[in-house]
Every structure is written in C-alpha cells, then in structure tokens.
Amino acid sequence: MKDTLKPGLKFEFDFKVPESKTVPYIYPESEEFRIMPKVFSTGFMVGLIEWACVRFVNEHIDWPREQSVGIDIRLNHLAATPPGLTVKVNGELTGVEGRKLSFAVSAHDGVDLITEGTHERFVVNAEKFTAKAEEKARQAGV
C-alpha cells in the first residue's frame, strides 16, 4: 500500500446500465428472477459499488500484486433504475486501519438517489490469497 491512501479522499465512477445487469439476468437459472421487471438489480448494484471502490484503491496500491477484497457492505436500494440510465457512484475513503479500508458510498441514476451506505475492503497479497483459496478447494475435494 502506498502512503497516498488517506481518509478524506473522494472519487466518482459512472456506469451506464445495460439490460444484462437487470433482475432477470442475476441468476438466469431462477424462474422467479427471470419474470421480474428489467431494472438494475440489487446484486449488480452491490457489485458496482465494489467495482468503484476497487478502481479507486488500485491507484494507491501495488496492483495487481496487491488487491483488495470486500469484507463488509451495508447498502439500501431506494429506487428502481431502468436500463439505459447512467449510475454515478460517489465514494469517500473514511478510514484506514492497517490494511482495512472504510468507505461512505452513494449512487444516483440521474433521476433518483438509488443507494447510500458503507463498504469495507481489505488489501491482500494476491498470490498468498489465491494460494489459500486453492488450498481450501483442494481440502474440500473440488
């Protein structure tokens, strides 16, 4: 991690919502999801918040040797966003405790505030993290 990673830093990230990020596409094997309205899904919204934070963090770490993994996310989903709208994520790094990073985040679709909340990430050594995950899979027999 670089010493540029300091609380108070802010960032923005824009994403135009395609149809493929709507509820019917989140788990295509789920009949319940397949028949729901085509609006930005909560699951993809969570992923977008993570992506925005990852992009920000990568400027301040030795990426890709170092990477960050999500360890906590607390968001609400306040409004439906149809495909074609652009979601703007706003974030602020609110805390740095060793390798743990805390963020305040919100997102707006140009019409409505669609989410606000917090997210935490942890900076890891990618090689060591991957090795531990592979060992776990091996122990589980997969």
N, C-alpha and C positions, 0 to 999 in steps of 0.2 A: 504494500500500500504506500502511496505517495503522501507526503505531508500536506498536499493541497486539499485533502478531504477534510473539510471543516464544517461544523454546524453553521447554518445560515445560507449555504449555497442553494440557489434555486435553479430549476430547469423546466422546460416545456417540451412536449412531444405531441405531434399531430398524427392522426391515423384516420383515413377515410374508410368507413365501414363497408366492406363488400357483403354481398348476400351470403357468402360462405362463412361468415362469422355471426350468423343469426342462430336463434334457438334450434331450428330443425337440423342444424349441422353439428351441434355439440357432441352428440352421441348418435350417429346415424342408425345404430342398432336399436335405439329406443323408439318404439312406436309413439310413446307419449310426447317425446320431443319433436318427432317428425311432423306431427299435426298441429304444432303450436305456431303462433304468428312469427313472421320473419322480422324479428327485431334483434338488435345486438344482445347476445346472451350474457348473463352474469358471469358464466365461466370464462368466456372470451374477454370480458371486461377485466376480470382479475388478471388474466394473462397480459393484457395491455398495460396495466399498472406495473406489473413486474418488468415487462419489456422496457418501459420508460425509465424505470429505476436502474435496470441493468445498463442501458445505454449511458446514463449519467455516470454511474460508478466506473464503467470501463475507462473513462477518461482519467481516472485517478488511481488506477491500479496497474500492475504489470500484466495486462490482459494479452494473450489468453492463458499465460501461465497461472495467473491468479484469476479467479472468477468469483461471482457472488451467487449465493443460493438464498431463496426465500425461506424465512423461518417463522414469520407471522404476518397475517394480513387481516385487517378489520375494515370492511367497507360496507356501505349500504348501496342499494341500487334504487335511485329515486325516480327515474323516468325512462320510458322506452325510447330507443333510438332506431329508426328505420335505416336500412342500407342506403348508402349514398351521402349520408351526413358525415362530417368530419368531427371526430372527437379530439379535443385538446386536453391533454393531461398536464396539470401543473403540480410540481413537486418541490418540496423543500427538505433538505437534509437537516433534521432537528437534533440528531445525536450521533456521536461516535464514541463507542466504548470498546476499546481494543479493536477487534475485527467486526464487531456488531454495529450495524448502521441503522438508524431510525429515520423514517420519513413521514411527513404530513403530505397527503396527496388529495387531489380533487380532479374531476374531469367534467367538461361541458361539451354538449354536442352542437353548439351554435344557437340552440333554442332553450334548452334546459340544463341545469346542473344535473348530471346523471349519477355522480358518486362523490363521496368525500370520506376520508378515513385515514388510517395509518398502515404502514408497511415496514417490516424489518427484514434486513438481509444480513448475511454473514459472509465475509470474504474468506475463501478457501484456496488452498493449493490444489489446482485442478487434477494433477497427476495423483496425488495422495487420495483425494476424494473419490476419483474414479476407481482406484485400486480397492478401496474399502467397499464400494458398491459392488464391484465384480466379485470380491471375496464373499460378500453376503449372498449373492446369487448362487455362487458355487456351493456354499454351505446349504442353501435351500434346495439344491439339486435342479436348478433351472439354467 
